[in-house]
Amino acid sequence: MTLFYVLNKQIIAIINNIPDEKRSYLCDIGNNELKTLDWLIQDYYEHMEHHLKKQIFK
């Protein structure tokens, strides 16, 4: 659990330091599908919320 905590704290620090104007940058998430960096951040948040609420702390 410590590794999980430390890695996610680093991810949060990185996200918090992304300038607002860069959140609209496009990322290729595979199969030539482009999403904004903001979408990717939100998707990560929802993915983590799913695991925390429904699998770890149920």
Contacts in CASP RR format, 6 or more apart in sequence:
PFRMAT RR
TARGET T0000
AUTHOR 0000-0000-0000
METHOD contacts of the structure
MODEL  1
MTLFYVLNKQIIAIINNIPDEKRSYLCDIGNNELKTLDWLIQDYYEHMEH
HLKKQIFK
8 48 0 8 1.000
11 44 0 8 1.000
15 41 0 8 1.000
18 37 0 8 1.000
18 41 0 8 1.000
22 37 0 8 1.000
23 36 0 8 1.000
23 37 0 8 1.000
23 38 0 8 1.000
23 41 0 8 1.000
24 36 0 8 1.000
24 37 0 8 1.000
24 38 0 8 1.000
25 36 0 8 1.000
25 37 0 8 1.000
26 34 0 8 1.000
26 35 0 8 1.000
26 36 0 8 1.000
26 37 0 8 1.000
27 34 0 8 1.000
27 35 0 8 1.000
27 36 0 8 1.000
27 37 0 8 1.000
27 40 0 8 1.000
28 34 0 8 1.000
29 35 0 8 1.000
29 40 0 8 1.000
35 43 0 8 1.000
END
